[in-house]
């Protein structure tokens, strides 16, 4: 009986280190941590844009929620709902639309809050997936971006 020799064990590939963020270069008295890729001036401007967008989206969400609630009040009022007028269906659609748009605004507010926290931590402007810097043009367009366009599922047209 002949004994087979075991094949030599293959060497395991060395583990690939996880991407890391560049070190923070410094911090302003306002709590903005800057890096080699994103300086204080850029981050200060982005923070201002984020705060303004948050205020605008909050006003929008509140207005839409108020409109949705007023439609509920109207719906409960003296409006006659019948098959011919279709008014009841229109109010339901408007209320649902307002609630949906308010939800989108609230989601964006949460994304903005997260971006403001990343400015305080020194990770703003870097992809959460690859830790590569997000182009400034993308951050100017959508200041709460967290990924490079090519990393987004579905690509262009999504945030």
ZAFINU-867092 format. One record per residue: residue in one letter; x, y negated, z negated of N, C-alpha, C in turn; residue number from 1; chain. Coordinates in Angstrom, 1 decimal, always signed. Layout:
! residues N
+------+--------+--------+--------+--------+--------+--------+--------+--------+--------+------+-------+
| resn |    npx |    npy |    npz |   capx |   capy |   capz |    cpx |    cpy |    cpz | resi | chain |
+------+--------+--------+--------+--------+--------+--------+--------+--------+--------+------+-------+
|    a |      X |      Y |      Z |      X |      Y |      Z |      X |      Y |      Z |  NUM |     A |
...
+------+--------+--------+--------+--------+--------+--------+--------+--------+--------+------+-------+
//
This chain:
! residues 159
+------+--------+--------+--------+--------+--------+--------+--------+--------+--------+------+-------+
| resn |    npx |    npy |    npz |   capx |   capy |   capz |    cpx |    cpy |    cpz | resi | chain |
+------+--------+--------+--------+--------+--------+--------+--------+--------+--------+------+-------+
|    x |   +0.8 |   +1.2 |   +0.0 |   +0.0 |   +0.0 |   +0.0 |   +0.9 |   -1.2 |   +0.0 |    1 |     A |
|    x |   +0.6 |   -2.1 |   +0.9 |   +1.4 |   -3.3 |   +1.1 |   +0.7 |   -4.5 |   +0.4 |    2 |     A |
|    x |   +1.4 |   -5.3 |   -0.4 |   +0.9 |   -6.4 |   -1.1 |   +1.2 |   -7.7 |   -0.3 |    3 |     A |
|    x |   +0.1 |   -8.5 |   -0.1 |   +0.3 |   -9.7 |   +0.6 |   +0.8 |  -10.8 |   -0.3 |    4 |     A |
|    x |   +1.7 |  -11.6 |   +0.2 |   +2.2 |  -12.7 |   -0.6 |   +1.2 |  -13.8 |   -0.4 |    5 |     A |
|    x |   +1.0 |  -14.5 |   -1.5 |   +0.1 |  -15.6 |   -1.5 |   +0.7 |  -16.8 |   -0.7 |    6 |     A |
|    x |   -0.2 |  -17.5 |   +0.0 |   +0.3 |  -18.6 |   +0.7 |   +0.7 |  -19.7 |   -0.2 |    7 |     A |
|    x |   +1.8 |  -20.4 |   +0.1 |   +2.2 |  -21.5 |   -0.8 |   +1.0 |  -22.5 |   -1.0 |    8 |     A |
|    x |   +0.9 |  -23.0 |   -2.2 |   -0.1 |  -23.9 |   -2.6 |   +0.1 |  -25.2 |   -1.9 |    9 |     A |
|    x |   -1.0 |  -25.8 |   -1.3 |   -0.9 |  -27.1 |   -0.7 |   -0.8 |  -28.2 |   -1.8 |   10 |     A |
|    x |   +0.1 |  -29.1 |   -1.5 |   +0.2 |  -30.2 |   -2.5 |   -1.0 |  -31.1 |   -2.3 |   11 |     A |
|    x |   -1.6 |  -31.5 |   -3.5 |   -2.7 |  -32.4 |   -3.5 |   -2.3 |  -33.8 |   -3.1 |   12 |     A |
|    x |   -3.1 |  -34.4 |   -2.3 |   -2.7 |  -35.8 |   -2.0 |   -2.8 |  -36.7 |   -3.2 |   13 |     A |
|    x |   -1.9 |  -37.6 |   -3.3 |   -1.9 |  -38.5 |   -4.5 |   -3.1 |  -39.3 |   -4.5 |   14 |     A |
|    x |   -3.7 |  -39.6 |   -5.7 |   -4.9 |  -40.3 |   -5.8 |   -4.7 |  -41.7 |   -5.2 |   15 |     A |
|    x |   -5.7 |  -42.2 |   -4.5 |   -5.7 |  -43.6 |   -4.0 |   -6.1 |  -44.5 |   -5.0 |   16 |     A |
|    x |   -5.3 |  -45.5 |   -5.4 |   -5.7 |  -46.4 |   -6.4 |   -6.9 |  -47.2 |   -6.0 |   17 |     A |
|    x |   -7.8 |  -47.5 |   -6.9 |   -9.0 |  -48.3 |   -6.6 |   -8.5 |  -49.7 |   -6.3 |   18 |     A |
|    x |   -9.2 |  -50.4 |   -5.4 |   -8.8 |  -51.8 |   -5.1 |   -9.1 |  -52.6 |   -6.3 |   19 |     A |
|    x |   -8.2 |  -53.6 |   -6.5 |   -8.3 |  -54.5 |   -7.7 |   -8.3 |  -55.9 |   -7.2 |   20 |     A |
|    x |   -8.8 |  -56.7 |   -8.1 |   -8.9 |  -58.2 |   -7.8 |   -7.5 |  -58.8 |   -8.0 |   21 |     A |
|    x |   -7.2 |  -59.9 |   -7.3 |   -6.0 |  -60.6 |   -7.6 |   -6.1 |  -61.2 |   -9.0 |   22 |     A |
|    x |   -5.0 |  -61.5 |   -9.6 |   -5.0 |  -62.1 |  -10.9 |   -5.5 |  -63.5 |  -10.9 |   23 |     A |
|    x |   -6.2 |  -63.9 |  -12.0 |   -6.7 |  -65.2 |  -12.2 |   -5.4 |  -66.1 |  -12.4 |   24 |     A |
|    x |   -5.4 |  -67.2 |  -11.6 |   -4.3 |  -68.2 |  -11.7 |   -4.4 |  -69.2 |  -12.9 |   25 |     A |
|    x |   -5.7 |  -69.5 |  -13.2 |   -5.9 |  -70.4 |  -14.2 |   -7.4 |  -70.6 |  -14.5 |   26 |     A |
|    x |   -7.7 |  -71.5 |  -15.5 |   -9.1 |  -71.7 |  -15.8 |   -9.3 |  -73.2 |  -16.1 |   27 |     A |
|    x |  -10.4 |  -73.8 |  -15.6 |  -10.7 |  -75.2 |  -15.9 |  -11.4 |  -75.3 |  -17.2 |   28 |     A |
|    x |  -11.5 |  -76.5 |  -17.7 |  -12.2 |  -76.8 |  -19.0 |  -13.7 |  -76.4 |  -18.8 |   29 |     A |
|    x |  -14.2 |  -76.4 |  -17.6 |  -15.6 |  -76.0 |  -17.3 |  -15.8 |  -74.5 |  -17.3 |   30 |     A |
|    x |  -14.8 |  -73.7 |  -17.4 |  -14.9 |  -72.3 |  -17.4 |  -14.8 |  -71.7 |  -16.1 |   31 |     A |
|    x |  -14.3 |  -72.4 |  -15.1 |  -14.1 |  -71.9 |  -13.7 |  -12.7 |  -71.2 |  -13.7 |   32 |     A |
|    x |  -12.7 |  -69.9 |  -13.4 |  -11.4 |  -69.2 |  -13.2 |  -11.1 |  -69.1 |  -11.7 |   33 |     A |
|    x |   -9.9 |  -69.6 |  -11.3 |   -9.6 |  -69.6 |   -9.9 |   -8.4 |  -68.6 |   -9.7 |   34 |     A |
|    x |   -8.3 |  -68.3 |   -8.4 |   -7.3 |  -67.3 |   -7.9 |   -6.6 |  -67.8 |   -6.7 |   35 |     A |
|    x |   -5.7 |  -67.0 |   -6.2 |   -4.9 |  -67.5 |   -5.0 |   -5.8 |  -67.7 |   -3.8 |   36 |     A |
|    x |   -6.9 |  -67.0 |   -3.7 |   -7.7 |  -67.1 |   -2.5 |   -8.8 |  -68.2 |   -2.6 |   37 |     A |
|    x |   -9.2 |  -68.5 |   -3.9 |  -10.3 |  -69.5 |   -4.1 |   -9.8 |  -70.5 |   -5.1 |   38 |     A |
|    x |   -9.6 |  -71.7 |   -4.7 |   -9.1 |  -72.8 |   -5.5 |  -10.2 |  -73.5 |   -6.3 |   39 |     A |
|    x |   -9.8 |  -74.3 |   -7.2 |  -10.8 |  -75.0 |   -8.1 |  -11.8 |  -75.9 |   -7.3 |   40 |     A |
|    x |  -11.3 |  -76.6 |   -6.3 |  -12.2 |  -77.5 |   -5.6 |  -13.3 |  -76.6 |   -4.9 |   41 |     A |
|    x |  -12.9 |  -75.5 |   -4.2 |  -13.9 |  -74.7 |   -3.6 |  -14.9 |  -74.1 |   -4.6 |   42 |     A |
|    x |  -14.4 |  -73.6 |   -5.7 |  -15.2 |  -73.0 |   -6.7 |  -16.2 |  -74.0 |   -7.3 |   43 |     A |
|    x |  -15.7 |  -75.2 |   -7.5 |  -16.5 |  -76.2 |   -8.1 |  -17.7 |  -76.6 |   -7.2 |   44 |     A |
|    x |  -17.4 |  -76.7 |   -5.9 |  -18.4 |  -76.9 |   -4.9 |  -19.4 |  -75.8 |   -4.8 |   45 |     A |
|    x |  -18.9 |  -74.6 |   -4.8 |  -19.8 |  -73.4 |   -4.8 |  -20.7 |  -73.4 |   -6.0 |   46 |     A |
|    x |  -20.1 |  -73.7 |   -7.1 |  -20.9 |  -73.7 |   -8.4 |  -22.1 |  -74.7 |   -8.3 |   47 |     A |
|    x |  -21.7 |  -75.9 |   -7.8 |  -22.8 |  -76.9 |   -7.6 |  -23.8 |  -76.4 |   -6.6 |   48 |     A |
|    x |  -23.4 |  -75.8 |   -5.5 |  -24.4 |  -75.3 |   -4.5 |  -25.3 |  -74.2 |   -5.2 |   49 |     A |
|    x |  -24.7 |  -73.3 |   -6.0 |  -25.4 |  -72.3 |   -6.6 |  -26.5 |  -72.9 |   -7.6 |   50 |     A |
|    x |  -26.1 |  -73.8 |   -8.4 |  -27.0 |  -74.4 |   -9.3 |  -28.1 |  -75.1 |   -8.6 |   51 |     A |
|    x |  -27.8 |  -75.9 |   -7.5 |  -28.9 |  -76.5 |   -6.8 |  -29.8 |  -75.5 |   -6.2 |   52 |     A |
|    x |  -29.3 |  -74.4 |   -5.6 |  -30.1 |  -73.4 |   -5.0 |  -31.0 |  -72.7 |   -6.1 |   53 |     A |
|    x |  -30.4 |  -72.5 |   -7.3 |  -31.2 |  -71.9 |   -8.4 |  -32.4 |  -72.8 |   -8.8 |   54 |     A |
|    x |  -32.1 |  -74.1 |   -8.9 |  -33.2 |  -75.0 |   -9.2 |  -34.3 |  -75.0 |   -8.2 |   55 |     A |
|    x |  -33.9 |  -75.1 |   -6.9 |  -34.9 |  -75.1 |   -5.8 |  -35.7 |  -73.8 |   -5.8 |   56 |     A |
|    x |  -35.0 |  -72.7 |   -5.9 |  -35.7 |  -71.4 |   -5.9 |  -36.6 |  -71.2 |   -7.1 |   57 |     A |
|    x |  -36.2 |  -71.8 |   -8.2 |  -37.1 |  -71.7 |   -9.4 |  -38.4 |  -72.5 |   -9.2 |   58 |     A |
|    x |  -38.2 |  -73.7 |   -8.6 |  -39.4 |  -74.5 |   -8.3 |  -40.3 |  -73.8 |   -7.3 |   59 |     A |
|    x |  -39.7 |  -73.2 |   -6.3 |  -40.4 |  -72.5 |   -5.3 |  -41.2 |  -71.3 |   -5.9 |   60 |     A |
|    x |  -40.5 |  -70.5 |   -6.8 |  -41.2 |  -69.4 |   -7.4 |  -42.3 |  -69.8 |   -8.3 |   61 |     A |
|    x |  -42.2 |  -70.8 |   -9.0 |  -43.2 |  -71.3 |   -9.9 |  -44.4 |  -71.8 |   -9.1 |   62 |     A |
|    x |  -44.1 |  -72.5 |   -8.0 |  -45.2 |  -73.0 |   -7.2 |  -46.0 |  -71.9 |   -6.5 |   63 |     A |
|    x |  -45.3 |  -70.9 |   -6.0 |  -45.9 |  -69.7 |   -5.4 |  -46.7 |  -69.0 |   -6.4 |   64 |     A |
|    x |  -46.2 |  -68.8 |   -7.6 |  -47.0 |  -68.1 |   -8.7 |  -48.2 |  -68.9 |   -9.1 |   65 |     A |
|    x |  -48.1 |  -70.2 |   -9.2 |  -49.3 |  -71.1 |   -9.5 |  -50.3 |  -70.9 |   -8.4 |   66 |     A |
|    x |  -49.9 |  -70.9 |   -7.1 |  -50.8 |  -70.8 |   -6.0 |  -51.5 |  -69.4 |   -6.1 |   67 |     A |
|    x |  -50.8 |  -68.4 |   -6.4 |  -51.4 |  -67.0 |   -6.5 |  -52.4 |  -67.0 |   -7.6 |   68 |     A |
|    x |  -52.1 |  -67.6 |   -8.7 |  -53.1 |  -67.6 |   -9.8 |  -54.3 |  -68.5 |   -9.5 |   69 |     A |
|    x |  -54.1 |  -69.6 |   -8.8 |  -55.2 |  -70.4 |   -8.4 |  -56.1 |  -69.6 |   -7.4 |   70 |     A |
|    x |  -55.5 |  -68.8 |   -6.6 |  -56.3 |  -68.0 |   -5.7 |  -57.2 |  -67.0 |   -6.4 |   71 |     A |
|    x |  -56.6 |  -66.5 |   -7.5 |  -57.4 |  -65.5 |   -8.4 |  -58.6 |  -66.3 |   -9.0 |   72 |     A |
|    x |  -58.3 |  -67.5 |   -9.4 |  -59.4 |  -68.3 |  -10.0 |  -60.5 |  -68.6 |   -9.0 |   73 |     A |
|    x |  -60.1 |  -68.9 |   -7.8 |  -61.1 |  -69.2 |   -6.7 |  -61.8 |  -67.9 |   -6.3 |   74 |     A |
|    x |  -61.1 |  -66.8 |   -6.3 |  -61.7 |  -65.6 |   -6.0 |  -62.8 |  -65.2 |   -7.0 |   75 |     A |
|    x |  -62.6 |  -65.6 |   -8.3 |  -63.6 |  -65.3 |   -9.3 |  -64.7 |  -66.3 |   -9.4 |   76 |     A |
|    x |  -64.5 |  -67.4 |   -8.6 |  -65.5 |  -68.4 |   -8.6 |  -66.7 |  -68.1 |   -7.8 |   77 |     A |
|    x |  -67.3 |  -69.2 |   -7.2 |  -68.5 |  -69.1 |   -6.5 |  -68.4 |  -68.7 |   -5.0 |   78 |     A |
|    x |  -67.2 |  -68.3 |   -4.6 |  -67.1 |  -67.9 |   -3.2 |  -67.9 |  -66.7 |   -2.9 |   79 |     A |
|    x |  -68.6 |  -66.7 |   -1.8 |  -69.4 |  -65.5 |   -1.4 |  -68.5 |  -64.7 |   -0.5 |   80 |     A |
|    x |  -68.4 |  -63.4 |   -0.9 |  -67.6 |  -62.5 |   -0.1 |  -68.6 |  -61.6 |   +0.7 |   81 |     A |
|    x |  -68.5 |  -61.7 |   +2.0 |  -69.3 |  -60.8 |   +2.8 |  -68.5 |  -60.3 |   +4.0 |   82 |     A |
|    x |  -69.1 |  -59.3 |   +4.7 |  -68.4 |  -58.8 |   +5.8 |  -68.1 |  -59.8 |   +7.0 |   83 |     A |
|    x |  -69.0 |  -60.7 |   +7.1 |  -68.8 |  -61.7 |   +8.2 |  -67.8 |  -62.8 |   +8.0 |   84 |     A |
|    x |  -67.8 |  -63.3 |   +6.8 |  -66.8 |  -64.4 |   +6.5 |  -65.4 |  -63.9 |   +6.4 |   85 |     A |
|    x |  -65.2 |  -62.8 |   +5.8 |  -63.8 |  -62.3 |   +5.6 |  -63.0 |  -63.1 |   +4.6 |   86 |     A |
|    x |  -63.6 |  -64.1 |   +4.0 |  -62.9 |  -65.0 |   +3.1 |  -62.2 |  -64.2 |   +1.9 |   87 |     A |
|    x |  -62.8 |  -63.2 |   +1.4 |  -62.2 |  -62.5 |   +0.3 |  -60.9 |  -61.8 |   +0.7 |   88 |     A |
|    x |  -60.9 |  -61.2 |   +1.9 |  -59.7 |  -60.6 |   +2.5 |  -58.6 |  -61.6 |   +2.6 |   89 |     A |
|    x |  -58.9 |  -62.8 |   +3.2 |  -57.9 |  -63.8 |   +3.4 |  -57.2 |  -64.2 |   +2.1 |   90 |     A |
|    x |  -58.1 |  -64.4 |   +1.0 |  -57.5 |  -64.8 |   -0.3 |  -56.6 |  -63.7 |   -0.8 |   91 |     A |
|    x |  -57.0 |  -62.5 |   -0.7 |  -56.1 |  -61.4 |   -1.2 |  -54.8 |  -61.3 |   -0.4 |   92 |     A |
|    x |  -54.8 |  -61.5 |   +0.9 |  -53.6 |  -61.6 |   +1.7 |  -52.7 |  -62.7 |   +1.2 |   93 |     A |
|    x |  -53.3 |  -63.9 |   +1.1 |  -52.6 |  -65.1 |   +0.7 |  -51.9 |  -64.9 |   -0.7 |   94 |     A |
|    x |  -52.7 |  -64.3 |   -1.6 |  -52.2 |  -64.1 |   -3.0 |  -51.0 |  -63.1 |   -3.0 |   95 |     A |
|    x |  -51.2 |  -62.0 |   -2.2 |  -50.1 |  -61.0 |   -2.1 |  -48.9 |  -61.6 |   -1.5 |   96 |     A |
|    x |  -49.1 |  -62.4 |   -0.4 |  -47.9 |  -63.1 |   +0.2 |  -47.2 |  -64.0 |   -0.8 |   97 |     A |
|    x |  -48.0 |  -64.8 |   -1.5 |  -47.4 |  -65.7 |   -2.5 |  -46.6 |  -64.9 |   -3.6 |   98 |     A |
|    x |  -47.2 |  -63.8 |   -4.0 |  -46.5 |  -63.0 |   -5.0 |  -45.2 |  -62.4 |   -4.5 |   99 |     A |
|    x |  -45.3 |  -61.9 |   -3.2 |  -44.1 |  -61.3 |   -2.6 |  -43.0 |  -62.4 |   -2.4 |  100 |     A |
|    x |  -43.3 |  -63.6 |   -1.9 |  -42.3 |  -64.6 |   -1.7 |  -41.8 |  -65.1 |   -3.1 |  101 |     A |
|    x |  -42.6 |  -65.1 |   -4.1 |  -42.1 |  -65.5 |   -5.4 |  -41.1 |  -64.4 |   -5.9 |  102 |     A |
|    x |  -41.4 |  -63.2 |   -5.7 |  -40.5 |  -62.1 |   -6.1 |  -39.2 |  -62.2 |   -5.4 |  103 |     A |
|    x |  -39.2 |  -62.5 |   -4.1 |  -37.9 |  -62.7 |   -3.4 |  -37.1 |  -63.8 |   -4.0 |  104 |     A |
|    x |  -37.8 |  -64.9 |   -4.3 |  -37.1 |  -66.1 |   -4.9 |  -36.5 |  -65.7 |   -6.3 |  105 |     A |
|    x |  -37.3 |  -64.9 |   -7.1 |  -36.8 |  -64.5 |   -8.4 |  -35.6 |  -63.6 |   -8.2 |  106 |     A |
|    x |  -35.6 |  -62.7 |   -7.2 |  -34.5 |  -61.8 |   -6.9 |  -33.2 |  -62.7 |   -6.6 |  107 |     A |
|    x |  -33.4 |  -63.7 |   -5.7 |  -32.3 |  -64.5 |   -5.3 |  -31.8 |  -65.3 |   -6.5 |  108 |     A |
|    x |  -32.7 |  -65.7 |   -7.5 |  -32.2 |  -66.4 |   -8.7 |  -31.3 |  -65.5 |   -9.5 |  109 |     A |
|    x |  -31.7 |  -64.2 |   -9.6 |  -30.9 |  -63.3 |  -10.3 |  -29.5 |  -63.1 |   -9.7 |  110 |     A |
|    x |  -29.5 |  -63.1 |   -8.3 |  -28.2 |  -63.0 |   -7.6 |  -27.4 |  -64.2 |   -7.8 |  111 |     A |
|    x |  -28.0 |  -65.4 |   -7.9 |  -27.3 |  -66.6 |   -8.2 |  -26.7 |  -66.6 |   -9.6 |  112 |     A |
|    x |  -27.5 |  -66.2 |  -10.6 |  -27.0 |  -66.1 |  -11.9 |  -25.7 |  -65.2 |  -12.0 |  113 |     A |
|    x |  -25.8 |  -64.1 |  -11.2 |  -24.6 |  -63.1 |  -11.2 |  -23.4 |  -63.8 |  -10.5 |  114 |     A |
|    x |  -23.7 |  -64.6 |   -9.5 |  -22.6 |  -65.3 |   -8.8 |  -21.9 |  -66.4 |   -9.8 |  115 |     A |
|    x |  -22.8 |  -67.1 |  -10.5 |  -22.3 |  -68.0 |  -11.5 |  -21.4 |  -67.3 |  -12.6 |  116 |     A |
|    x |  -21.8 |  -66.1 |  -13.0 |  -21.0 |  -65.4 |  -13.9 |  -19.7 |  -64.9 |  -13.3 |  117 |     A |
|    x |  -19.7 |  -64.6 |  -12.0 |  -18.5 |  -64.2 |  -11.4 |  -17.5 |  -65.4 |  -11.3 |  118 |     A |
|    x |  -18.0 |  -66.6 |  -11.2 |  -17.1 |  -67.8 |  -11.2 |  -16.5 |  -67.9 |  -12.5 |  119 |     A |
|    x |  -17.2 |  -67.6 |  -13.6 |  -16.7 |  -67.6 |  -15.0 |  -15.6 |  -66.5 |  -15.2 |  120 |     A |
|    x |  -15.8 |  -65.4 |  -14.5 |  -14.9 |  -64.2 |  -14.7 |  -13.7 |  -64.2 |  -13.8 |  121 |     A |
|    x |  -13.8 |  -65.0 |  -12.8 |  -12.6 |  -65.1 |  -11.8 |  -12.8 |  -64.1 |  -10.7 |  122 |     A |
|    x |  -14.0 |  -63.5 |  -10.5 |  -14.2 |  -62.5 |   -9.5 |  -15.0 |  -63.0 |   -8.3 |  123 |     A |
|    x |  -15.4 |  -64.3 |   -8.4 |  -16.3 |  -64.9 |   -7.4 |  -15.6 |  -64.9 |   -6.0 |  124 |     A |
|    x |  -16.3 |  -64.5 |   -5.0 |  -15.8 |  -64.6 |   -3.6 |  -15.1 |  -63.3 |   -3.1 |  125 |     A |
|    x |  -15.1 |  -62.3 |   -4.0 |  -14.5 |  -61.0 |   -3.6 |  -15.6 |  -60.0 |   -3.5 |  126 |     A |
|    x |  -15.4 |  -59.1 |   -2.5 |  -16.3 |  -58.1 |   -2.2 |  -16.4 |  -57.1 |   -3.4 |  127 |     A |
|    x |  -17.5 |  -56.7 |   -3.8 |  -17.7 |  -55.8 |   -4.9 |  -17.2 |  -54.4 |   -4.4 |  128 |     A |
|    x |  -17.2 |  -54.1 |   -3.1 |  -16.9 |  -52.8 |   -2.6 |  -15.4 |  -52.7 |   -2.4 |  129 |     A |
|    x |  -14.8 |  -53.6 |   -1.7 |  -13.4 |  -53.5 |   -1.3 |  -12.4 |  -54.4 |   -2.1 |  130 |     A |
|    x |  -13.0 |  -55.4 |   -2.8 |  -12.2 |  -56.4 |   -3.5 |  -11.5 |  -57.4 |   -2.6 |  131 |     A |
|    x |  -11.8 |  -57.3 |   -1.3 |  -11.2 |  -58.2 |   -0.3 |  -12.0 |  -59.6 |   -0.4 |  132 |     A |
|    x |  -11.3 |  -60.7 |   -0.1 |  -11.9 |  -62.0 |   -0.1 |  -13.0 |  -62.1 |   +0.9 |  133 |     A |
|    x |  -14.2 |  -62.6 |   +0.5 |  -15.3 |  -62.8 |   +1.5 |  -14.9 |  -64.1 |   +2.2 |  134 |     A |
|    x |  -15.1 |  -64.2 |   +3.5 |  -14.8 |  -65.5 |   +4.2 |  -15.6 |  -66.6 |   +3.7 |  135 |     A |
|    x |  -14.9 |  -67.8 |   +3.6 |  -15.5 |  -69.0 |   +3.0 |  -16.8 |  -69.4 |   +3.8 |  136 |     A |
|    x |  -16.8 |  -69.1 |   +5.1 |  -18.0 |  -69.5 |   +5.9 |  -19.2 |  -68.7 |   +5.5 |  137 |     A |
|    x |  -19.0 |  -67.4 |   +5.1 |  -20.1 |  -66.6 |   +4.6 |  -20.5 |  -67.1 |   +3.2 |  138 |     A |
|    x |  -19.6 |  -67.5 |   +2.4 |  -19.9 |  -68.0 |   +1.1 |  -20.6 |  -69.4 |   +1.2 |  139 |     A |
|    x |  -20.2 |  -70.2 |   +2.2 |  -20.9 |  -71.4 |   +2.4 |  -22.4 |  -71.2 |   +2.8 |  140 |     A |
|    x |  -22.6 |  -70.2 |   +3.6 |  -23.9 |  -69.9 |   +4.1 |  -24.8 |  -69.3 |   +3.0 |  141 |     A |
|    x |  -24.2 |  -68.3 |   +2.3 |  -24.9 |  -67.6 |   +1.3 |  -24.0 |  -67.5 |   +0.1 |  142 |     A |
|    x |  -24.0 |  -68.5 |   -0.8 |  -23.0 |  -68.6 |   -1.9 |  -23.1 |  -67.4 |   -2.9 |  143 |     A |
|    x |  -24.1 |  -66.7 |   -2.9 |  -24.2 |  -65.5 |   -3.8 |  -23.8 |  -64.2 |   -3.1 |  144 |     A |
|    x |  -23.2 |  -64.3 |   -2.0 |  -22.8 |  -63.0 |   -1.3 |  -21.9 |  -62.2 |   -2.1 |  145 |     A |
|    x |  -22.0 |  -60.9 |   -2.0 |  -21.2 |  -60.0 |   -2.8 |  -20.4 |  -59.0 |   -2.0 |  146 |     A |
|    x |  -20.6 |  -59.0 |   -0.6 |  -19.9 |  -58.1 |   +0.2 |  -19.5 |  -58.8 |   +1.6 |  147 |     A |
|    x |  -18.6 |  -58.2 |   +2.2 |  -18.2 |  -58.6 |   +3.6 |  -19.4 |  -58.2 |   +4.5 |  148 |     A |
|    x |  -19.6 |  -58.9 |   +5.6 |  -20.6 |  -58.6 |   +6.5 |  -20.5 |  -57.2 |   +7.0 |  149 |     A |
|    x |  -19.3 |  -56.7 |   +7.3 |  -19.1 |  -55.4 |   +7.9 |  -19.4 |  -54.3 |   +6.8 |  150 |     A |
|    x |  -19.4 |  -54.7 |   +5.5 |  -19.7 |  -53.7 |   +4.5 |  -21.2 |  -53.6 |   +4.2 |  151 |     A |
|    x |  -22.0 |  -54.5 |   +4.7 |  -23.4 |  -54.5 |   +4.4 |  -24.1 |  -53.3 |   +5.2 |  152 |     A |
|    x |  -25.0 |  -52.6 |   +4.5 |  -25.8 |  -51.6 |   +5.2 |  -26.7 |  -52.3 |   +6.1 |  153 |     A |
|    x |  -26.7 |  -52.0 |   +7.4 |  -27.6 |  -52.7 |   +8.4 |  -26.9 |  -53.9 |   +9.0 |  154 |     A |
|    x |  -25.7 |  -54.3 |   +8.5 |  -25.0 |  -55.4 |   +9.2 |  -25.6 |  -56.7 |   +9.2 |  155 |     A |
|    x |  -25.5 |  -57.4 |  +10.3 |  -25.9 |  -58.8 |  +10.4 |  -27.4 |  -58.9 |  +10.2 |  156 |     A |
|    x |  -27.8 |  -60.0 |   +9.5 |  -29.2 |  -60.2 |   +9.3 |  -29.7 |  -59.9 |   +7.9 |  157 |     A |
|    x |  -28.8 |  -59.2 |   +7.2 |  -29.1 |  -58.9 |   +5.8 |  -28.2 |  -59.6 |   +4.9 |  158 |     A |
|    x |  -28.7 |  -59.8 |   +3.6 |  -27.8 |  -60.5 |   +2.7 |  -27.3 |  -59.5 |   +1.8 |  159 |     A |
+------+--------+--------+--------+--------+--------+--------+--------+--------+--------+------+-------+
//
